[in-house]
Amino acid sequence: MKFKYVRIQGKELAENTMYAKGVFSMCMQMLQNNVMEKEDEELFLELNDWFAENLPWPEPCKRQEKVVCFFKTENSEEMMKMINPVMWLLEKYDHPYYVVYTNFPGEIVYEDQYQVCCRTDGRLIIEPVQPSWSPDDTNEGA
């Protein structure tokens, strides 16, 4: 299966979106919490500057709207290559992250050559655990 979008995200939720924080937010939080060594801070800031120069900053993100961004897989080879060291920093400091591929990122409210920005409703939905759908064990040994 070919996926159109990819996002690197963590376990923690962003307060405004109630959606998993993205890779830059996670690293920026580590920087602000003085988790990183000085040379790693410098590496992250260099990479962050590179992205600021090479990746458009979506207006909905500037306004801190309830949106999340996904890279387009078709045009993101260079972006993914440059984000690898950021993911390495997360790994170095034992910060869990997930690489999520999807064809259904949500309602797209912004799009450029490299990324889409999708609206979230800011609500977290927690559903009850479903009953087991595993085969019934009562017929074993019959």
MDTraj code that builds the backbone (N, CA, C; nanometers):
import mdtraj as md
import numpy as np

residues = "MET LYS PHE LYS TYR VAL ARG ILE GLN GLY LYS GLU LEU ALA GLU ASN THR MET TYR ALA LYS GLY VAL PHE SER MET CYS MET GLN MET LEU GLN ASN ASN VAL MET GLU LYS GLU ASP GLU GLU LEU PHE LEU GLU LEU ASN ASP TRP PHE ALA GLU ASN LEU PRO TRP PRO GLU PRO CYS LYS ARG GLN GLU LYS VAL VAL CYS PHE PHE LYS THR GLU ASN SER GLU GLU MET MET LYS MET ILE ASN PRO VAL MET TRP LEU LEU GLU LYS TYR ASP HIS PRO TYR TYR VAL VAL TYR THR ASN PHE PRO GLY GLU ILE VAL TYR GLU ASP GLN TYR GLN VAL CYS CYS ARG THR ASP GLY ARG LEU ILE ILE GLU PRO VAL GLN PRO SER TRP SER PRO ASP ASP THR ASN GLU GLY ALA".split()
xyz = np.array([
    [0.0846, -0.1180, 0.0000],
    [0.0000, 0.0000, 0.0000],
    [0.0887, 0.1236, 0.0000],
    [0.0513, 0.2210, -0.0775],
    [0.1257, 0.3458, -0.0846],
    [0.0522, 0.4519, -0.0021],
    [0.1255, 0.5152, 0.0886],
    [0.0671, 0.6183, 0.1741],
    [0.1022, 0.7569, 0.1224],
    [0.0105, 0.8522, 0.1401],
    [0.0291, 0.9880, 0.0922],
    [0.0956, 1.0792, 0.1944],
    [0.0796, 1.0482, 0.3241],
    [0.1244, 1.1397, 0.4285],
    [0.1981, 1.0654, 0.5393],
    [0.2902, 1.1376, 0.6052],
    [0.3639, 1.0818, 0.7184],
    [0.3806, 1.1903, 0.8248],
    [0.3757, 1.1469, 0.9505],
    [0.3921, 1.2392, 1.0633],
    [0.4736, 1.1689, 1.1711],
    [0.5670, 1.2412, 1.2306],
    [0.6429, 1.1898, 1.3445],
    [0.5823, 1.2552, 1.4672],
    [0.5303, 1.1732, 1.5577],
    [0.4587, 1.2269, 1.6730],
    [0.4897, 1.1455, 1.7973],
    [0.4595, 1.2050, 1.9124],
    [0.4890, 1.1417, 2.0405],
    [0.3667, 1.0875, 2.1095],
    [0.3864, 1.0531, 2.2370],
    [0.2775, 1.0010, 2.3194],
    [0.2002, 1.1134, 2.3861],
    [0.2659, 1.2263, 2.4106],
    [0.2017, 1.3366, 2.4802],
    [0.1120, 1.4159, 2.3848],
    [0.0048, 1.4724, 2.4411],
    [-0.0906, 1.5490, 2.3612],
    [-0.0649, 1.6983, 2.3751],
    [-0.0842, 1.7698, 2.2662],
    [-0.0789, 1.9157, 2.2705],
    [-0.2111, 1.9663, 2.3286],
    [-0.2026, 2.0605, 2.4192],
    [-0.3214, 2.1086, 2.4896],
    [-0.4269, 2.1660, 2.3945],
    [-0.3836, 2.2417, 2.2935],
    [-0.4824, 2.3080, 2.2080],
    [-0.5487, 2.2139, 2.1080],
    [-0.4770, 2.1095, 2.0638],
    [-0.5337, 2.0199, 1.9632],
    [-0.5836, 1.8877, 2.0209],
    [-0.5347, 1.8515, 2.1397],
    [-0.5605, 1.7195, 2.1984],
    [-0.5169, 1.6106, 2.1010],
    [-0.4101, 1.6383, 2.0279],
    [-0.3521, 1.5476, 1.9292],
    [-0.2059, 1.5272, 1.9683],
    [-0.1497, 1.4157, 1.9322],
    [-0.0102, 1.3870, 1.9667],
    [0.0825, 1.4975, 1.9156],
    [0.1731, 1.5416, 2.0037],
    [0.2691, 1.6452, 1.9667],
    [0.3590, 1.5960, 1.8547],
    [0.3984, 1.6894, 1.7694],
    [0.4884, 1.6579, 1.6601],
    [0.6340, 1.6607, 1.7029],
    [0.7192, 1.6179, 1.6135],
    [0.8613, 1.6016, 1.6405],
    [0.9269, 1.7322, 1.6848],
    [0.8922, 1.8441, 1.6239],
    [0.9546, 1.9712, 1.6606],
    [0.9081, 2.0169, 1.7987],
    [0.7809, 1.9995, 1.8280],
    [0.7295, 2.0360, 1.9606],
    [0.7952, 1.9532, 2.0701],
    [0.8141, 1.8250, 2.0437],
    [0.8767, 1.7384, 2.1442],
    [1.0203, 1.7819, 2.1710],
    [1.0960, 1.8086, 2.0648],
    [1.2357, 1.8501, 2.0836],
    [1.2440, 1.9887, 2.1464],
    [1.1563, 2.0783, 2.1072],
    [1.1575, 2.2124, 2.1664],
    [1.1268, 2.2043, 2.3159],
    [1.0363, 2.1159, 2.3537],
    [1.0038, 2.0973, 2.4955],
    [1.1252, 2.0431, 2.5709],
    [1.1956, 1.9488, 2.5107],
    [1.3173, 1.8959, 2.5745],
    [1.4214, 2.0062, 2.5896],
    [1.4339, 2.0912, 2.4896],
    [1.5287, 2.2028, 2.4961],
    [1.4893, 2.2980, 2.6088],
    [1.3616, 2.3343, 2.6163],
    [1.3139, 2.4265, 2.7199],
    [1.3257, 2.3673, 2.8599],
    [1.3186, 2.2347, 2.8703],
    [1.3308, 2.1679, 3.0003],
    [1.4757, 2.1319, 3.0342],
    [1.5703, 2.1824, 2.9533],
    [1.7137, 2.1580, 2.9751],
    [1.7485, 2.0096, 2.9812],
    [1.6845, 1.9306, 2.8960],
    [1.7098, 1.7875, 2.8915],
    [1.8345, 1.7574, 2.8079],
    [1.8563, 1.8364, 2.7037],
    [1.9639, 1.8084, 2.6082],
    [2.0977, 1.8648, 2.6539],
    [2.2032, 1.7956, 2.6120],
    [2.3382, 1.8486, 2.6280],
    [2.3531, 1.9666, 2.5319],
    [2.4477, 2.0540, 2.5599],
    [2.4663, 2.1775, 2.4821],
    [2.4844, 2.1490, 2.3324],
    [2.5687, 2.0521, 2.2977],
    [2.5925, 2.0256, 2.1552],
    [2.4674, 1.9712, 2.0868],
    [2.3831, 1.8987, 2.1602],
    [2.2578, 1.8490, 2.1032],
    [2.1571, 1.9624, 2.0864],
    [2.1557, 2.0559, 2.1805],
    [2.0713, 2.1757, 2.1656],
    [2.1099, 2.2494, 2.0384],
    [2.2394, 2.2672, 2.0185],
    [2.2884, 2.3385, 1.8999],
    [2.2505, 2.2647, 1.7720],
    [2.2631, 2.1320, 1.7745],
    [2.2233, 2.0520, 1.6583],
    [2.0755, 2.0718, 1.6288],
    [1.9909, 2.0608, 1.7318],
    [1.8471, 2.0780, 1.7089],
    [1.8169, 2.2174, 1.6543],
    [1.8779, 2.3206, 1.7124],
    [1.8507, 2.4572, 1.6663],
    [1.8964, 2.4772, 1.5222],
    [2.0084, 2.4160, 1.4835],
    [2.0525, 2.4226, 1.3433],
    [1.9506, 2.3568, 1.2515],
    [1.9043, 2.2381, 1.2907],
    [1.8041, 2.1677, 1.2101],
    [1.6732, 2.2445, 1.2062],
    [1.6328, 2.2988, 1.3188],
    [1.5104, 2.3784, 1.3255],
    [1.5209, 2.4997, 1.2324],
    [1.6374, 2.5645, 1.2319],
    [1.6598, 2.6790, 1.1417],
    [1.6529, 2.6351, 0.9957],
    [1.7111, 2.5177, 0.9643],
    [1.7058, 2.4686, 0.8270],
    [1.5606, 2.4501, 0.7830],
    [1.4804, 2.3888, 0.8696],
    [1.3391, 2.3687, 0.8353],
    [1.2672, 2.5031, 0.8224],
    [1.2988, 2.5976, 0.9091],
    [1.2348, 2.7297, 0.9017],
    [1.2658, 2.7981, 0.7692],
    [1.3850, 2.7734, 0.7148],
    [1.4243, 2.8341, 0.5878],
    [1.3710, 2.7584, 0.4668],
    [1.3507, 2.6272, 0.4805],
    [1.3185, 2.5443, 0.3651],
    [1.1764, 2.4884, 0.3617],
    [1.1072, 2.4972, 0.4722],
    [0.9711, 2.4445, 0.4798],
    [0.8776, 2.5607, 0.5132],
    [0.7788, 2.5873, 0.4277],
    [0.6869, 2.6972, 0.4587],
    [0.6210, 2.6785, 0.5961],
    [0.6006, 2.7886, 0.6653],
    [0.5358, 2.7874, 0.7964],
    [0.3883, 2.8186, 0.7732],
    [0.2994, 2.7196, 0.7874],
    [0.1573, 2.7404, 0.7564],
    [0.0931, 2.8468, 0.8457],
    [0.0121, 2.9301, 0.7845],
    [-0.0589, 3.0347, 0.8605],
    [-0.1397, 2.9767, 0.9766],
    [-0.2133, 2.8656, 0.9582],
    [-0.2876, 2.8116, 1.0725],
    [-0.1970, 2.7757, 1.1909],
    [-0.0729, 2.7338, 1.1622],
    [0.0222, 2.7033, 1.2702],
    [0.0697, 2.8311, 1.3379],
    [0.0953, 2.9337, 1.2577],
    [0.1374, 3.0627, 1.3146],
    [0.0325, 3.1161, 1.4114],
    [-0.0937, 3.0943, 1.3765],
    [-0.2036, 3.1450, 1.4606],
    [-0.2395, 3.0470, 1.5728],
    [-0.1655, 2.9374, 1.5839],
    [-0.1878, 2.8320, 1.6828],
    [-0.3320, 2.7806, 1.6800],
    [-0.3811, 2.7616, 1.5569],
    [-0.5134, 2.7018, 1.5407],
    [-0.5047, 2.5532, 1.5754],
    [-0.6175, 2.4894, 1.5877],
    [-0.6227, 2.3464, 1.6200],
    [-0.5945, 2.2662, 1.4937],
    [-0.4643, 2.2611, 1.4581],
    [-0.4212, 2.1915, 1.3377],
    [-0.2974, 2.1074, 1.3670],
    [-0.2765, 2.0053, 1.2851],
    [-0.1548, 1.9245, 1.2880],
    [-0.1046, 1.9118, 1.1450],
    [0.0259, 1.8910, 1.1311],
    [0.0865, 1.8849, 0.9986],
    [0.1391, 1.7453, 0.9683],
    [0.1306, 1.7101, 0.8426],
    [0.1830, 1.5844, 0.7901],
    [0.2699, 1.6168, 0.6696],
    [0.3830, 1.5495, 0.6571],
    [0.4618, 1.5608, 0.5347],
    [0.3926, 1.4814, 0.4254],
    [0.4048, 1.5296, 0.3020],
    [0.3603, 1.4529, 0.1860],
    [0.4706, 1.3524, 0.1537],
    [0.4374, 1.2277, 0.1421],
    [0.5413, 1.1272, 0.1154],
    [0.6008, 1.1439, -0.0245],
    [0.5223, 1.1935, -0.1199],
    [0.5710, 1.2051, -0.2577],
    [0.6790, 1.3110, -0.2739],
    [0.6806, 1.4131, -0.1874],
    [0.7757, 1.5234, -0.2022],
    [0.8648, 1.5436, -0.0803],
    [0.8666, 1.4496, 0.0107],
    [0.9327, 1.4772, 0.1378],
    [1.0653, 1.4053, 0.1578],
    [1.1249, 1.3531, 0.0515],
    [1.2501, 1.2781, 0.0673],
    [1.3572, 1.3628, 0.1363],
    [1.3755, 1.4852, 0.0902],
    [1.4763, 1.5734, 0.1513],
    [1.4381, 1.6081, 0.2945],
    [1.3100, 1.6345, 0.3178],
    [1.2636, 1.6680, 0.4526],
    [1.2865, 1.5517, 0.5490],
    [1.2551, 1.4314, 0.5049],
    [1.2717, 1.3141, 0.5914],
    [1.4200, 1.2881, 0.6187],
    [1.5044, 1.3131, 0.5186],
    [1.6482, 1.2971, 0.5399],
    [1.6967, 1.3954, 0.6465],
    [1.6457, 1.5170, 0.6426],
    [1.6883, 1.6194, 0.7383],
    [1.6260, 1.5989, 0.8760],
    [1.5148, 1.5288, 0.8820],
    [1.4496, 1.5083, 1.0115],
    [1.5081, 1.3882, 1.0864],
    [1.5818, 1.3026, 1.0166],
    [1.6433, 1.1872, 1.0827],
    [1.7282, 1.2248, 1.2043],
    [1.8116, 1.3291, 1.1975],
    [1.8873, 1.3662, 1.3177],
    [1.7982, 1.4148, 1.4326],
    [1.6838, 1.4719, 1.4009],
    [1.5898, 1.5142, 1.5061],
    [1.5326, 1.3904, 1.5746],
    [1.4993, 1.2902, 1.4957],
    [1.4498, 1.1647, 1.5524],
    [1.5601, 1.0969, 1.6341],
    [1.6848, 1.1084, 1.5894],
    [1.7976, 1.0536, 1.6642],
    [1.8069, 1.1195, 1.8019],
    [1.7832, 1.2508, 1.8081],
    [1.7850, 1.3200, 1.9375],
    [1.6761, 1.2652, 2.0303],
    [1.5587, 1.2408, 1.9757],
    [1.4521, 1.1818, 2.0578],
    [1.4964, 1.0460, 2.1121],
    [1.5570, 0.9669, 2.0269],
    [1.6043, 0.8353, 2.0701],
    [1.7143, 0.8473, 2.1755],
    [1.8070, 0.9384, 2.1542],
    [1.9189, 0.9556, 2.2475],
    [1.8688, 0.9857, 2.3883],
    [1.7616, 1.0639, 2.3963],
    [1.7083, 1.1041, 2.5266],
    [1.5866, 1.0206, 2.5670],
    [1.5744, 0.9031, 2.5073],
    [1.4688, 0.8068, 2.5420],
    [1.3295, 0.8683, 2.5378],
    [1.3074, 0.9509, 2.4369],
    [1.1758, 1.0129, 2.4209],
    [1.0995, 0.9350, 2.3133],
    [0.9942, 0.8611, 2.3515],
    [0.9241, 0.7782, 2.2532],
    [0.8568, 0.8616, 2.1434],
    [0.8594, 0.8059, 2.0238],
    [0.7899, 0.8689, 1.9113],
    [0.7406, 0.7597, 1.8180],
    [0.6495, 0.7994, 1.7318],
    [0.5903, 0.7077, 1.6348],
    [0.5959, 0.7734, 1.4980],
    [0.6226, 0.6940, 1.3963],
    [0.6160, 0.7407, 1.2587],
    [0.4836, 0.6879, 1.2049],
    [0.3925, 0.7806, 1.1766],
    [0.2560, 0.7455, 1.1382],
    [0.2362, 0.7756, 0.9894],
    [0.2000, 0.6719, 0.9150],
    [0.1670, 0.6874, 0.7734],
    [0.0163, 0.6768, 0.7575],
    [-0.0391, 0.7616, 0.6711],
    [-0.1839, 0.7593, 0.6515],
    [-0.2204, 0.8142, 0.5143],
    [-0.3389, 0.7787, 0.4706],
    [-0.3999, 0.8413, 0.3531],
    [-0.5152, 0.9320, 0.3955],
    [-0.5443, 0.9340, 0.5246],
    [-0.6588, 1.0088, 0.5779],
    [-0.6156, 1.0958, 0.6952],
    [-0.5469, 1.2073, 0.6688],
    [-0.4963, 1.2897, 0.7782],
    [-0.6038, 1.3746, 0.8465],
    [-0.7167, 1.3945, 0.7807],
    [-0.8221, 1.4803, 0.8339],
    [-0.8562, 1.5888, 0.7331],
    [-0.9317, 1.6878, 0.7783],
    [-0.9730, 1.7985, 0.6915],
    [-0.8532, 1.8884, 0.6626],
    [-0.8086, 1.8900, 0.5388],
    [-0.6918, 1.9696, 0.5000],
    [-0.7336, 2.1162, 0.4882],
    [-0.6653, 2.2030, 0.5660],
    [-0.6949, 2.3465, 0.5632],
    [-0.5783, 2.4275, 0.5070],
    [-0.4663, 2.3597, 0.4833],
    [-0.3483, 2.4244, 0.4250],
    [-0.2698, 2.3168, 0.3510],
    [-0.2100, 2.3553, 0.2398],
    [-0.1285, 2.2608, 0.1641],
    [-0.0209, 2.3372, 0.0897],
    [0.1003, 2.2821, 0.0892],
    [0.2076, 2.3352, 0.0058],
    [0.2795, 2.2172, -0.0582],
    [0.3925, 2.2413, -0.1167],
    [0.4662, 2.1378, -0.1897],
    [0.5043, 2.0188, -0.1010],
    [0.5313, 2.0454, 0.0277],
    [0.5865, 1.9422, 0.1155],
    [0.4932, 1.8871, 0.2219],
    [0.3860, 1.9595, 0.2525],
    [0.3069, 1.9234, 0.3695],
    [0.1605, 1.9623, 0.3549],
    [0.0808, 1.9037, 0.4428],
    [-0.0579, 1.9460, 0.4587],
    [-0.0781, 1.9774, 0.6069],
    [-0.1741, 2.0627, 0.6310],
    [-0.2112, 2.1015, 0.7658],
    [-0.3596, 2.0675, 0.7798],
    [-0.3923, 1.9918, 0.8849],
    [-0.5284, 1.9408, 0.9002],
    [-0.5903, 1.9904, 1.0301],
    [-0.7169, 2.0233, 1.0217],
    [-0.7904, 2.0721, 1.1377],
    [-0.8246, 1.9553, 1.2307],
    [-0.8138, 1.9815, 1.3600],
    [-0.8625, 1.8871, 1.4603],
    [-0.9747, 1.9573, 1.5350],
    [-1.0596, 1.8819, 1.6003],
    [-1.1674, 1.9476, 1.6748],
    [-1.1290, 1.9737, 1.8204],
    [-1.0081, 1.9341, 1.8584],
    [-0.9623, 1.9609, 1.9942],
    [-1.0269, 1.8738, 2.1001],
    [-1.0976, 1.7701, 2.0566],
    [-1.1630, 1.6807, 2.1528],
    [-1.0928, 1.5462, 2.1505],
    [-1.0711, 1.4930, 2.2664],
    [-1.0144, 1.3602, 2.2789],
    [-1.1289, 1.2642, 2.3050],
    [-1.1378, 1.1606, 2.2238],
    [-1.2451, 1.0629, 2.2388],
    [-1.1862, 0.9371, 2.3010],
    [-1.2383, 0.9002, 2.4151],
    [-1.1943, 0.7780, 2.4821],
    [-1.3140, 0.6842, 2.4852],
    [-1.2970, 0.5705, 2.4226],
    [-1.4064, 0.4742, 2.4140],
    [-1.3812, 0.3578, 2.5083],
    [-1.4884, 0.2930, 2.5539],
    [-1.4694, 0.1759, 2.6409],
    [-1.4023, 0.0622, 2.5645],
    [-1.3373, -0.0252, 2.6381],
    [-1.2739, -0.1413, 2.5774],
    [-1.3829, -0.2327, 2.5233],
    [-1.3625, -0.2790, 2.4022],
    [-1.4596, -0.3693, 2.3405],
    [-1.4482, -0.5075, 2.4033],
    [-1.5571, -0.5827, 2.4020],
    [-1.5459, -0.7228, 2.4458],
    [-1.4466, -0.7950, 2.3553],
    [-1.3852, -0.8965, 2.4065],
    [-1.2878, -0.9717, 2.3285],
    [-1.3550, -1.0277, 2.2032],
    [-1.2822, -1.0262, 2.0946],
    [-1.3343, -1.0865, 1.9721],
    [-1.2569, -1.2140, 1.9392],
    [-1.1827, -1.2632, 2.0399],
    [-1.1082, -1.3877, 2.0181],
    [-1.2038, -1.5054, 2.0219],
    [-1.1650, -1.6174, 1.9631],
    [-1.2528, -1.7361, 1.9652],
    [-1.2848, -1.7783, 2.1083],
    [-1.4015, -1.8288, 2.1270],
    [-1.4472, -1.8750, 2.2579],
    [-1.3681, -2.0004, 2.2957],
    [-1.3123, -2.0026, 2.4180],
    [-1.2309, -2.1159, 2.4629],
    [-1.3156, -2.2299, 2.5214],
    [-1.4450, -2.2118, 2.5360],
    [-1.5281, -2.3098, 2.6055],
    [-1.5367, -2.4435, 2.5327],
    [-1.5090, -2.4463, 2.4027],
    [-1.5193, -2.5710, 2.3278],
    [-1.3880, -2.6476, 2.3204],
    [-1.2847, -2.5982, 2.3917],
    [-1.1546, -2.6687, 2.3894],
    [-1.1685, -2.8062, 2.4519],
    [-1.1049, -2.9019, 2.3926],
    [-1.1014, -3.0378, 2.4446],
    [-1.2330, -3.1137, 2.4268],
    [-1.3277, -3.0576, 2.3544],
    [-1.4584, -3.1246, 2.3359],
    [-1.4499, -3.2289, 2.2290],
])
top = md.Topology()
chain = top.add_chain()
for i, resn in enumerate(residues, 1):
    res = top.add_residue(resn, chain, resSeq=i)
    for name in ("N", "CA", "C"):
        top.add_atom(name, md.element.get_by_symbol(name[0]), res)
traj = md.Trajectory(xyz[None], top)
